[in-house]
């Protein structure tokens, strides 16, 4: 019989981890590097899209597939990736996902045509779906409950929140060299992380059970279909009533309902009902869905506003988001320090108020607004708000989860953020497009010079999207304050979530 140790009560054996304090720091660097790589890839390629379109001859109608092929595979396979980590060992699946992501990045950088590029992006999504949920679960495997784990979650949340902004900055810099480097940059990082993982990351005990094939098929096809429909609406300029928009959305919703019915009766459920039945986790997941919708849309519309309305170059536009990166990292560290003394709902609630206020600030933008006066202050406010939101909600989403369910709970958290981002872009993109179309004629009637009318209409569309985003964020804030009842004492003493590690 193998010997097991609780990561929450005992340090790993010296011959396995060595100096615990130093190795925990290195373990956190590895997990954070992998998460940052996965998250920033959703935006780093956006900056390079015009260059790769010209180089590879990608048609305008197919251009959205540069992003969609990644998001579909990533969002559709997250639950399966998390469950694989639970059953096979999280470190093992984490390493496999990181290596697959690096290999796919190499293929993307070498792609000679659009078909190879789309295939590489989809393969990146598969690797990310394995690496991302197991990265989060490995925190509970490696770090003891209390301040050490809270700090680790703070860094993880900062990387998750800052990744999109870092991607914009890095994408601008690398595109100036060659768009292919937006892919190649992942290769050495992925190989190094996978090489060092066995030395610094503890392995979880593989759980007994077998794969839930009906659940895997219905969940994967349902999420893929749902994300495809939403992404098609957001990036292809389609209408909600179009067959390739609403058809996949309805099919995805039906498959997900079938998935839930299947899981309720399965002995080896891919998503045990107990994961979402807990009130604290359910609220955490729901609010993260809202936060994902608002933040993804914010980056999308602000990126367009800064480049197309303010006239910034790609590099300058990326640097314009640097305050967001700095702010969210600082706020995440503040939240991780407060979480042992203040209940999560108050920390996240304050963050929600700040994030809501920032959306109001964006809604006041004009076509001739100044970055430093009208935009920079609200970017800082939102960065601090998001940092205060991410850490407590990440902790509460995986708090008191059974050892065998850590991977799938982490996968659900990633899934709701991914689906939320797709939903936010689809809904707010429709709001922006409709508002811009309707205001174009009004701009001319109001005496705006003909050459400025498109910018006025475009800005108005963005501000209307930000206004709706403000309402959505306000609802998420209320849900946090009313529904998140877990106390900070519960998190400080939470040892049930710790996963066992091998003694040998």
One Martini backbone bead per residue (centre of mass of N, CA, C, O) as a GRO file, in nm:
protein
  504
    1UNK     BB    1   0.096   0.036   0.024
    2UNK     BB    2   0.073   0.360  -0.022
    3UNK     BB    3   0.206   0.658   0.080
    4UNK     BB    4   0.051   0.950   0.229
    5UNK     BB    5   0.038   1.312   0.201
    6UNK     BB    6  -0.048   1.615   0.323
    7UNK     BB    7  -0.001   1.934   0.192
    8UNK     BB    8  -0.128   2.084   0.455
    9UNK     BB    9   0.070   1.927   0.693
   10UNK     BB   10   0.316   1.840   0.496
   11UNK     BB   11   0.608   1.819   0.368
   12UNK     BB   12   0.783   1.723   0.139
   13UNK     BB   13   1.029   1.541   0.074
   14UNK     BB   14   1.361   1.621   0.062
   15UNK     BB   15   1.432   1.434  -0.195
   16UNK     BB   16   1.205   1.603  -0.367
   17UNK     BB   17   1.229   1.930  -0.276
   18UNK     BB   18   1.387   2.028  -0.037
   19UNK     BB   19   1.393   2.345  -0.012
   20UNK     BB   20   1.088   2.470   0.046
   21UNK     BB   21   1.091   2.774   0.002
   22UNK     BB   22   1.247   2.780  -0.268
   23UNK     BB   23   1.064   2.570  -0.422
   24UNK     BB   24   0.797   2.721  -0.405
   25UNK     BB   25   0.890   2.958  -0.576
   26UNK     BB   26   0.953   2.791  -0.833
   27UNK     BB   27   0.675   2.667  -0.863
   28UNK     BB   28   0.530   2.939  -0.909
   29UNK     BB   29   0.680   3.017  -1.163
   30UNK     BB   30   0.586   2.781  -1.339
   31UNK     BB   31   0.280   2.819  -1.316
   32UNK     BB   32   0.275   3.118  -1.410
   33UNK     BB   33   0.409   3.081  -1.686
   34UNK     BB   34   0.193   2.896  -1.804
   35UNK     BB   35  -0.053   3.082  -1.762
   36UNK     BB   36   0.053   3.324  -1.918
   37UNK     BB   37   0.091   3.182  -2.189
   38UNK     BB   38  -0.211   3.104  -2.229
   39UNK     BB   39  -0.348   3.386  -2.195
   40UNK     BB   40  -0.180   3.572  -2.395
   41UNK     BB   41  -0.256   3.410  -2.660
   42UNK     BB   42  -0.538   3.555  -2.700
   43UNK     BB   43  -0.372   3.848  -2.784
   44UNK     BB   44  -0.092   3.839  -2.927
   45UNK     BB   45  -0.213   3.773  -3.220
   46UNK     BB   46  -0.383   4.023  -3.279
   47UNK     BB   47  -0.148   4.217  -3.359
   48UNK     BB   48  -0.047   4.008  -3.599
   49UNK     BB   49  -0.281   3.974  -3.806
   50UNK     BB   50  -0.215   4.168  -4.045
   51UNK     BB   51   0.057   4.032  -4.118
   52UNK     BB   52  -0.039   3.735  -4.160
   53UNK     BB   53  -0.248   3.797  -4.375
   54UNK     BB   54  -0.044   3.890  -4.590
   55UNK     BB   55   0.161   3.650  -4.587
   56UNK     BB   56  -0.079   3.408  -4.618
   57UNK     BB   57  -0.353   3.501  -4.750
   58UNK     BB   58  -0.590   3.578  -4.569
   59UNK     BB   59  -0.903   3.599  -4.562
   60UNK     BB   60  -1.146   3.791  -4.428
   61UNK     BB   61  -1.349   3.551  -4.366
   62UNK     BB   62  -1.099   3.380  -4.209
   63UNK     BB   63  -0.962   3.557  -3.983
   64UNK     BB   64  -1.120   3.464  -3.720
   65UNK     BB   65  -0.972   3.175  -3.701
   66UNK     BB   66  -0.724   3.255  -3.544
   67UNK     BB   67  -0.906   3.265  -3.276
   68UNK     BB   68  -1.134   3.048  -3.286
   69UNK     BB   69  -0.962   2.784  -3.292
   70UNK     BB   70  -0.862   2.829  -3.000
   71UNK     BB   71  -1.126   2.878  -2.828
   72UNK     BB   72  -1.269   2.616  -2.892
   73UNK     BB   73  -1.061   2.412  -2.782
   74UNK     BB   74  -1.029   2.533  -2.504
   75UNK     BB   75  -1.331   2.549  -2.407
   76UNK     BB   76  -1.415   2.245  -2.487
   77UNK     BB   77  -1.159   2.088  -2.307
   78UNK     BB   78  -1.138   2.165  -2.003
   79UNK     BB   79  -1.292   1.943  -1.850
   80UNK     BB   80  -1.120   1.710  -1.957
   81UNK     BB   81  -0.846   1.815  -1.856
   82UNK     BB   82  -0.916   1.818  -1.551
   83UNK     BB   83  -0.991   1.512  -1.527
   84UNK     BB   84  -0.723   1.395  -1.618
   85UNK     BB   85  -0.566   1.502  -1.374
   86UNK     BB   86  -0.718   1.340  -1.157
   87UNK     BB   87  -0.663   1.043  -1.287
   88UNK     BB   88  -0.335   1.072  -1.383
   89UNK     BB   89  -0.210   1.342  -1.300
   90UNK     BB   90  -0.132   1.673  -1.291
   91UNK     BB   91   0.162   1.696  -1.376
   92UNK     BB   92   0.148   1.521  -1.627
   93UNK     BB   93  -0.071   1.691  -1.778
   94UNK     BB   94   0.074   1.958  -1.763
   95UNK     BB   95   0.322   1.878  -1.930
   96UNK     BB   96   0.171   1.788  -2.182
   97UNK     BB   97   0.032   2.062  -2.238
   98UNK     BB   98   0.287   2.237  -2.264
   99UNK     BB   99   0.424   2.076  -2.494
  100UNK     BB  100   0.192   2.101  -2.696
  101UNK     BB  101   0.192   2.408  -2.705
  102UNK     BB  102   0.484   2.438  -2.808
  103UNK     BB  103   0.452   2.271  -3.066
  104UNK     BB  104   0.221   2.440  -3.188
  105UNK     BB  105   0.384   2.703  -3.197
  106UNK     BB  106   0.591   2.604  -3.399
  107UNK     BB  107   0.388   2.549  -3.626
  108UNK     BB  108   0.279   2.838  -3.644
  109UNK     BB  109   0.557   2.973  -3.718
  110UNK     BB  110   0.583   2.766  -3.986
  111UNK     BB  111   0.352   2.847  -4.143
  112UNK     BB  112   0.246   2.852  -4.502
  113UNK     BB  113  -0.065   2.854  -4.424
  114UNK     BB  114  -0.386   2.880  -4.305
  115UNK     BB  115  -0.438   2.583  -4.233
  116UNK     BB  116  -0.189   2.541  -4.048
  117UNK     BB  117  -0.255   2.768  -3.854
  118UNK     BB  118  -0.532   2.668  -3.752
  119UNK     BB  119  -0.428   2.395  -3.649
  120UNK     BB  120  -0.225   2.513  -3.444
  121UNK     BB  121  -0.433   2.670  -3.276
  122UNK     BB  122  -0.598   2.424  -3.191
  123UNK     BB  123  -0.359   2.277  -3.051
  124UNK     BB  124  -0.316   2.494  -2.843
  125UNK     BB  125  -0.594   2.458  -2.708
  126UNK     BB  126  -0.544   2.171  -2.610
  127UNK     BB  127  -0.301   2.233  -2.430
  128UNK     BB  128  -0.444   2.450  -2.254
  129UNK     BB  129  -0.671   2.256  -2.142
  130UNK     BB  130  -0.452   2.095  -1.974
  131UNK     BB  131  -0.276   2.321  -1.824
  132UNK     BB  132  -0.465   2.523  -1.672
  133UNK     BB  133  -0.624   2.345  -1.458
  134UNK     BB  134  -0.362   2.206  -1.342
  135UNK     BB  135  -0.222   2.458  -1.241
  136UNK     BB  136  -0.431   2.527  -1.023
  137UNK     BB  137  -0.429   2.246  -0.879
  138UNK     BB  138  -0.115   2.254  -0.804
  139UNK     BB  139  -0.138   2.449  -0.571
  140UNK     BB  140  -0.285   2.242  -0.376
  141UNK     BB  141  -0.054   2.030  -0.398
  142UNK     BB  142   0.204   2.225  -0.309
  143UNK     BB  143   0.041   2.417  -0.112
  144UNK     BB  144  -0.024   2.522   0.185
  145UNK     BB  145  -0.247   2.619   0.384
  146UNK     BB  146  -0.274   2.965   0.367
  147UNK     BB  147  -0.048   3.203   0.299
  148UNK     BB  148   0.096   3.045   0.072
  149UNK     BB  149  -0.161   2.990  -0.100
  150UNK     BB  150  -0.264   3.279  -0.121
  151UNK     BB  151  -0.018   3.387  -0.273
  152UNK     BB  152  -0.036   3.195  -0.512
  153UNK     BB  153  -0.320   3.289  -0.602
  154UNK     BB  154  -0.236   3.581  -0.651
  155UNK     BB  155  -0.040   3.524  -0.883
  156UNK     BB  156  -0.231   3.367  -1.064
  157UNK     BB  157  -0.445   3.592  -1.094
  158UNK     BB  158  -0.254   3.800  -1.216
  159UNK     BB  159  -0.187   3.636  -1.470
  160UNK     BB  160  -0.479   3.609  -1.572
  161UNK     BB  161  -0.534   3.924  -1.587
  162UNK     BB  162  -0.254   4.024  -1.738
  163UNK     BB  163  -0.219   3.857  -2.001
  164UNK     BB  164  -0.367   4.033  -2.209
  165UNK     BB  165  -0.185   4.285  -2.179
  166UNK     BB  166   0.085   4.147  -2.236
  167UNK     BB  167   0.006   4.052  -2.521
  168UNK     BB  168  -0.012   4.336  -2.647
  169UNK     BB  169   0.278   4.420  -2.594
  170UNK     BB  170   0.433   4.173  -2.710
  171UNK     BB  171   0.298   4.175  -2.988
  172UNK     BB  172   0.412   4.448  -3.082
  173UNK     BB  173   0.714   4.381  -3.060
  174UNK     BB  174   0.723   4.111  -3.232
  175UNK     BB  175   0.596   4.222  -3.496
  176UNK     BB  176   0.837   4.405  -3.569
  177UNK     BB  177   1.003   4.158  -3.642
  178UNK     BB  178   0.786   3.899  -3.643
  179UNK     BB  179   0.495   3.727  -3.630
  180UNK     BB  180   0.624   3.442  -3.560
  181UNK     BB  181   0.721   3.526  -3.264
  182UNK     BB  182   0.438   3.487  -3.125
  183UNK     BB  183   0.507   3.174  -3.127
  184UNK     BB  184   0.812   3.111  -3.061
  185UNK     BB  185   0.815   3.218  -2.759
  186UNK     BB  186   0.682   2.948  -2.635
  187UNK     BB  187   0.893   2.723  -2.665
  188UNK     BB  188   1.110   2.771  -2.438
  189UNK     BB  189   0.908   2.796  -2.209
  190UNK     BB  190   0.771   2.517  -2.228
  191UNK     BB  191   1.026   2.341  -2.204
  192UNK     BB  192   1.125   2.449  -1.929
  193UNK     BB  193   0.876   2.384  -1.761
  194UNK     BB  194   0.872   2.074  -1.819
  195UNK     BB  195   1.163   2.016  -1.712
  196UNK     BB  196   1.111   2.140  -1.407
  197UNK     BB  197   0.853   2.011  -1.286
  198UNK     BB  198   0.970   1.743  -1.142
  199UNK     BB  199   1.146   1.922  -0.931
  200UNK     BB  200   0.893   2.139  -0.815
  201UNK     BB  201   0.642   1.948  -0.858
  202UNK     BB  202   0.388   1.793  -0.722
  203UNK     BB  203   0.224   1.496  -0.723
  204UNK     BB  204  -0.067   1.353  -0.766
  205UNK     BB  205  -0.299   1.129  -0.681
  206UNK     BB  206  -0.439   0.906  -0.852
  207UNK     BB  207  -0.762   0.843  -0.928
  208UNK     BB  208  -1.023   0.661  -0.903
  209UNK     BB  209  -1.140   0.549  -1.218
  210UNK     BB  210  -1.322   0.668  -1.508
  211UNK     BB  211  -1.414   0.767  -1.799
  212UNK     BB  212  -1.673   0.983  -1.907
  213UNK     BB  213  -1.782   0.948  -2.214
  214UNK     BB  214  -2.062   1.085  -2.237
  215UNK     BB  215  -1.969   1.344  -2.094
  216UNK     BB  216  -1.735   1.418  -2.282
  217UNK     BB  217  -1.897   1.445  -2.542
  218UNK     BB  218  -2.121   1.649  -2.454
  219UNK     BB  219  -1.935   1.869  -2.337
  220UNK     BB  220  -1.748   1.920  -2.575
  221UNK     BB  221  -1.964   1.971  -2.797
  222UNK     BB  222  -2.117   2.191  -2.641
  223UNK     BB  223  -1.881   2.395  -2.604
  224UNK     BB  224  -1.793   2.415  -2.895
  225UNK     BB  225  -2.065   2.514  -3.006
  226UNK     BB  226  -2.099   2.762  -2.826
  227UNK     BB  227  -1.828   2.906  -2.891
  228UNK     BB  228  -1.871   2.921  -3.192
  229UNK     BB  229  -2.128   3.091  -3.202
  230UNK     BB  230  -2.014   3.333  -3.040
  231UNK     BB  231  -1.762   3.385  -3.218
  232UNK     BB  232  -1.912   3.432  -3.482
  233UNK     BB  233  -2.064   3.683  -3.381
  234UNK     BB  234  -1.809   3.855  -3.289
  235UNK     BB  235  -1.606   3.810  -3.569
  236UNK     BB  236  -1.815   3.794  -3.841
  237UNK     BB  237  -2.072   3.991  -3.845
  238UNK     BB  238  -2.313   3.850  -3.749
  239UNK     BB  239  -2.622   3.736  -3.679
  240UNK     BB  240  -2.837   3.589  -3.456
  241UNK     BB  241  -3.020   3.449  -3.696
  242UNK     BB  242  -2.804   3.295  -3.799
  243UNK     BB  243  -2.727   2.974  -3.848
  244UNK     BB  244  -2.406   2.993  -3.750
  245UNK     BB  245  -2.506   3.102  -3.469
  246UNK     BB  246  -2.773   2.977  -3.343
  247UNK     BB  247  -2.734   2.680  -3.396
  248UNK     BB  248  -2.484   2.621  -3.208
  249UNK     BB  249  -2.609   2.738  -2.951
  250UNK     BB  250  -2.851   2.543  -2.929
  251UNK     BB  251  -2.687   2.282  -2.944
  252UNK     BB  252  -2.509   2.341  -2.697
  253UNK     BB  253  -2.735   2.367  -2.489
  254UNK     BB  254  -2.852   2.082  -2.529
  255UNK     BB  255  -2.590   1.925  -2.461
  256UNK     BB  256  -2.557   2.043  -2.171
  257UNK     BB  257  -2.818   1.930  -2.062
  258UNK     BB  258  -2.746   1.636  -2.120
  259UNK     BB  259  -2.494   1.636  -1.945
  260UNK     BB  260  -2.634   1.690  -1.671
  261UNK     BB  261  -2.814   1.439  -1.680
  262UNK     BB  262  -2.580   1.236  -1.697
  263UNK     BB  263  -2.423   1.321  -1.434
  264UNK     BB  264  -2.655   1.254  -1.225
  265UNK     BB  265  -2.605   0.920  -1.303
  266UNK     BB  266  -2.304   0.910  -1.265
  267UNK     BB  267  -2.021   0.746  -1.112
  268UNK     BB  268  -1.807   0.903  -1.335
  269UNK     BB  269  -1.811   1.205  -1.340
  270UNK     BB  270  -1.689   1.483  -1.496
  271UNK     BB  271  -1.927   1.654  -1.332
  272UNK     BB  272  -1.992   1.679  -1.031
  273UNK     BB  273  -2.262   1.809  -0.872
  274UNK     BB  274  -2.108   1.910  -0.611
  275UNK     BB  275  -1.955   2.146  -0.742
  276UNK     BB  276  -2.230   2.329  -0.813
  277UNK     BB  277  -2.405   2.300  -0.541
  278UNK     BB  278  -2.233   2.491  -0.410
  279UNK     BB  279  -2.278   2.814  -0.333
  280UNK     BB  280  -1.997   2.939  -0.343
  281UNK     BB  281  -1.916   2.824  -0.619
  282UNK     BB  282  -2.154   2.922  -0.787
  283UNK     BB  283  -2.098   3.224  -0.744
  284UNK     BB  284  -1.809   3.226  -0.846
  285UNK     BB  285  -1.872   3.131  -1.133
  286UNK     BB  286  -2.077   3.352  -1.210
  287UNK     BB  287  -1.889   3.597  -1.166
  288UNK     BB  288  -1.666   3.500  -1.364
  289UNK     BB  289  -1.845   3.523  -1.610
  290UNK     BB  290  -1.881   3.829  -1.591
  291UNK     BB  291  -1.583   3.912  -1.586
  292UNK     BB  292  -1.508   3.788  -1.858
  293UNK     BB  293  -1.702   3.955  -2.031
  294UNK     BB  294  -1.590   4.238  -1.955
  295UNK     BB  295  -1.278   4.207  -2.004
  296UNK     BB  296  -1.269   4.113  -2.296
  297UNK     BB  297  -1.427   4.358  -2.407
  298UNK     BB  298  -1.240   4.579  -2.311
  299UNK     BB  299  -0.989   4.499  -2.478
  300UNK     BB  300  -1.122   4.510  -2.753
  301UNK     BB  301  -1.234   4.810  -2.754
  302UNK     BB  302  -0.981   4.961  -2.658
  303UNK     BB  303  -0.795   4.865  -2.880
  304UNK     BB  304  -0.958   5.003  -3.107
  305UNK     BB  305  -0.965   5.293  -2.996
  306UNK     BB  306  -0.658   5.345  -2.974
  307UNK     BB  307  -0.596   5.285  -3.283
  308UNK     BB  308  -0.849   5.413  -3.454
  309UNK     BB  309  -0.896   5.688  -3.291
  310UNK     BB  310  -0.609   5.775  -3.164
  311UNK     BB  311  -0.367   5.642  -3.351
  312UNK     BB  312  -0.210   5.402  -3.254
  313UNK     BB  313   0.027   5.194  -3.243
  314UNK     BB  314   0.084   4.877  -3.154
  315UNK     BB  315   0.298   4.941  -2.938
  316UNK     BB  316   0.155   5.183  -2.805
  317UNK     BB  317  -0.100   5.024  -2.734
  318UNK     BB  318   0.035   4.820  -2.549
  319UNK     BB  319   0.154   5.031  -2.347
  320UNK     BB  320  -0.127   5.146  -2.258
  321UNK     BB  321  -0.168   4.863  -2.078
  322UNK     BB  322   0.050   4.861  -1.852
  323UNK     BB  323  -0.113   4.966  -1.602
  324UNK     BB  324  -0.283   4.710  -1.578
  325UNK     BB  325  -0.061   4.512  -1.506
  326UNK     BB  326   0.044   4.656  -1.254
  327UNK     BB  327  -0.227   4.685  -1.098
  328UNK     BB  328  -0.313   4.380  -1.079
  329UNK     BB  329  -0.067   4.281  -0.926
  330UNK     BB  330  -0.093   4.466  -0.678
  331UNK     BB  331  -0.388   4.386  -0.603
  332UNK     BB  332  -0.341   4.080  -0.568
  333UNK     BB  333  -0.143   4.108  -0.332
  334UNK     BB  334  -0.337   4.254  -0.147
  335UNK     BB  335  -0.556   4.033  -0.140
  336UNK     BB  336  -0.372   3.801  -0.027
  337UNK     BB  337  -0.324   3.959   0.246
  338UNK     BB  338  -0.639   4.000   0.328
  339UNK     BB  339  -0.781   3.708   0.325
  340UNK     BB  340  -0.703   3.639   0.639
  341UNK     BB  341  -0.901   3.909   0.748
  342UNK     BB  342  -1.109   3.914   0.503
  343UNK     BB  343  -1.382   3.873   0.351
  344UNK     BB  344  -1.431   3.801   0.021
  345UNK     BB  345  -1.681   3.986  -0.046
  346UNK     BB  346  -1.538   4.258   0.024
  347UNK     BB  347  -1.308   4.249  -0.175
  348UNK     BB  348  -1.476   4.188  -0.433
  349UNK     BB  349  -1.677   4.419  -0.397
  350UNK     BB  350  -1.479   4.650  -0.431
  351UNK     BB  351  -1.382   4.557  -0.706
  352UNK     BB  352  -1.660   4.584  -0.845
  353UNK     BB  353  -1.694   4.887  -0.807
  354UNK     BB  354  -1.441   4.967  -0.966
  355UNK     BB  355  -1.517   4.826  -1.232
  356UNK     BB  356  -1.780   4.981  -1.275
  357UNK     BB  357  -1.656   5.265  -1.278
  358UNK     BB  358  -1.476   5.219  -1.527
  359UNK     BB  359  -1.705   5.173  -1.730
  360UNK     BB  360  -1.817   5.455  -1.696
  361UNK     BB  361  -1.563   5.601  -1.795
  362UNK     BB  362  -1.564   5.478  -2.083
  363UNK     BB  363  -1.857   5.593  -2.155
  364UNK     BB  364  -1.722   5.906  -2.179
  365UNK     BB  365  -1.600   5.886  -2.440
  366UNK     BB  366  -1.435   6.044  -2.712
  367UNK     BB  367  -1.288   6.105  -3.016
  368UNK     BB  368  -1.101   6.347  -2.847
  369UNK     BB  369  -0.971   6.206  -2.633
  370UNK     BB  370  -0.749   6.155  -2.366
  371UNK     BB  371  -0.550   5.932  -2.233
  372UNK     BB  372  -0.450   6.068  -1.958
  373UNK     BB  373  -0.737   6.191  -1.875
  374UNK     BB  374  -0.973   5.963  -1.985
  375UNK     BB  375  -0.816   5.664  -1.949
  376UNK     BB  376  -0.592   5.599  -1.744
  377UNK     BB  377  -0.752   5.613  -1.471
  378UNK     BB  378  -0.949   5.369  -1.549
  379UNK     BB  379  -0.737   5.151  -1.584
  380UNK     BB  380  -0.642   5.157  -1.291
  381UNK     BB  381  -0.914   5.099  -1.157
  382UNK     BB  382  -0.964   4.826  -1.297
  383UNK     BB  383  -0.712   4.679  -1.207
  384UNK     BB  384  -0.779   4.685  -0.904
  385UNK     BB  385  -1.051   4.550  -0.923
  386UNK     BB  386  -0.963   4.279  -1.054
  387UNK     BB  387  -0.756   4.197  -0.839
  388UNK     BB  388  -0.975   4.182  -0.606
  389UNK     BB  389  -1.147   3.958  -0.747
  390UNK     BB  390  -0.972   3.708  -0.830
  391UNK     BB  391  -0.860   3.591  -0.566
  392UNK     BB  392  -1.115   3.518  -0.398
  393UNK     BB  393  -1.261   3.355  -0.631
  394UNK     BB  394  -1.044   3.141  -0.667
  395UNK     BB  395  -1.058   3.033  -0.379
  396UNK     BB  396  -1.372   2.973  -0.359
  397UNK     BB  397  -1.385   2.775  -0.609
  398UNK     BB  398  -1.167   2.559  -0.445
  399UNK     BB  399  -1.301   2.534  -0.183
  400UNK     BB  400  -1.367   2.236  -0.037
  401UNK     BB  401  -1.249   2.034  -0.232
  402UNK     BB  402  -1.199   1.744  -0.331
  403UNK     BB  403  -0.930   1.580  -0.425
  404UNK     BB  404  -1.069   1.444  -0.692
  405UNK     BB  405  -1.186   1.761  -0.786
  406UNK     BB  406  -0.973   1.984  -0.852
  407UNK     BB  407  -0.952   1.981  -1.163
  408UNK     BB  408  -1.256   2.032  -1.234
  409UNK     BB  409  -1.287   2.296  -1.077
  410UNK     BB  410  -1.073   2.448  -1.240
  411UNK     BB  411  -1.212   2.405  -1.515
  412UNK     BB  412  -1.472   2.559  -1.457
  413UNK     BB  413  -1.340   2.832  -1.412
  414UNK     BB  414  -1.218   2.852  -1.698
  415UNK     BB  415  -1.479   2.810  -1.859
  416UNK     BB  416  -1.645   3.060  -1.764
  417UNK     BB  417  -1.440   3.263  -1.872
  418UNK     BB  418  -1.447   3.177  -2.169
  419UNK     BB  419  -1.753   3.200  -2.214
  420UNK     BB  420  -1.776   3.490  -2.115
  421UNK     BB  421  -1.598   3.615  -2.333
  422UNK     BB  422  -1.770   3.526  -2.576
  423UNK     BB  423  -2.036   3.654  -2.479
  424UNK     BB  424  -1.939   3.946  -2.449
  425UNK     BB  425  -1.854   3.991  -2.745
  426UNK     BB  426  -2.127   3.927  -2.871
  427UNK     BB  427  -2.312   4.128  -2.720
  428UNK     BB  428  -2.134   4.394  -2.726
  429UNK     BB  429  -2.087   4.388  -3.032
  430UNK     BB  430  -2.383   4.438  -3.106
  431UNK     BB  431  -2.416   4.705  -2.960
  432UNK     BB  432  -2.192   4.860  -3.110
  433UNK     BB  433  -2.288   4.820  -3.403
  434UNK     BB  434  -2.573   4.941  -3.374
  435UNK     BB  435  -2.488   5.219  -3.260
  436UNK     BB  436  -2.300   5.306  -3.493
  437UNK     BB  437  -2.509   5.293  -3.721
  438UNK     BB  438  -2.718   5.495  -3.589
  439UNK     BB  439  -2.493   5.744  -3.549
  440UNK     BB  440  -2.390   5.831  -3.828
  441UNK     BB  441  -2.623   6.018  -3.915
  442UNK     BB  442  -2.625   6.196  -3.659
  443UNK     BB  443  -2.346   6.321  -3.695
  444UNK     BB  444  -2.417   6.477  -3.954
  445UNK     BB  445  -2.667   6.634  -3.835
  446UNK     BB  446  -2.473   6.773  -3.599
  447UNK     BB  447  -2.208   6.890  -3.768
  448UNK     BB  448  -2.007   6.685  -3.832
  449UNK     BB  449  -1.751   6.622  -3.994
  450UNK     BB  450  -1.724   6.393  -4.238
  451UNK     BB  451  -1.434   6.273  -4.150
  452UNK     BB  452  -1.550   6.225  -3.835
  453UNK     BB  453  -1.807   6.048  -3.827
  454UNK     BB  454  -1.690   5.758  -3.794
  455UNK     BB  455  -1.554   5.812  -3.516
  456UNK     BB  456  -1.806   5.892  -3.365
  457UNK     BB  457  -1.965   5.631  -3.415
  458UNK     BB  458  -1.758   5.434  -3.299
  459UNK     BB  459  -1.745   5.554  -3.013
  460UNK     BB  460  -2.042   5.521  -2.947
  461UNK     BB  461  -2.047   5.215  -2.962
  462UNK     BB  462  -1.846   5.167  -2.731
  463UNK     BB  463  -2.000   5.322  -2.503
  464UNK     BB  464  -2.248   5.137  -2.508
  465UNK     BB  465  -2.098   4.882  -2.430
  466UNK     BB  466  -1.993   4.995  -2.157
  467UNK     BB  467  -2.269   5.041  -2.032
  468UNK     BB  468  -2.354   4.746  -2.030
  469UNK     BB  469  -2.104   4.649  -1.874
  470UNK     BB  470  -2.173   4.804  -1.615
  471UNK     BB  471  -2.431   4.649  -1.549
  472UNK     BB  472  -2.306   4.367  -1.536
  473UNK     BB  473  -2.100   4.436  -1.311
  474UNK     BB  474  -2.310   4.520  -1.099
  475UNK     BB  475  -2.443   4.242  -1.076
  476UNK     BB  476  -2.186   4.092  -0.984
  477UNK     BB  477  -2.151   4.256  -0.722
  478UNK     BB  478  -2.415   4.176  -0.586
  479UNK     BB  479  -2.365   3.872  -0.587
  480UNK     BB  480  -2.119   3.884  -0.404
  481UNK     BB  481  -2.244   4.029  -0.150
  482UNK     BB  482  -2.491   3.821  -0.118
  483UNK     BB  483  -2.366   3.512  -0.193
  484UNK     BB  484  -2.082   3.542  -0.039
  485UNK     BB  485  -2.044   3.371   0.280
  486UNK     BB  486  -1.765   3.313   0.320
  487UNK     BB  487  -1.501   3.300   0.538
  488UNK     BB  488  -1.175   3.365   0.621
  489UNK     BB  489  -1.146   3.128   0.824
  490UNK     BB  490  -1.208   2.901   0.618
  491UNK     BB  491  -0.954   2.952   0.440
  492UNK     BB  492  -0.727   2.934   0.661
  493UNK     BB  493  -0.838   2.613   0.733
  494UNK     BB  494  -0.814   2.489   0.451
  495UNK     BB  495  -0.753   2.125   0.392
  496UNK     BB  496  -0.939   1.960   0.196
  497UNK     BB  497  -0.810   2.060  -0.085
  498UNK     BB  498  -0.583   1.888  -0.050
  499UNK     BB  499  -0.349   1.701  -0.217
  500UNK     BB  500  -0.198   1.422  -0.261
  501UNK     BB  501   0.132   1.279  -0.240
  502UNK     BB  502   0.392   1.122  -0.326
  503UNK     BB  503   0.654   0.942  -0.163
  504UNK     BB  504   0.797   0.830  -0.457
   0.00000   0.00000   0.00000
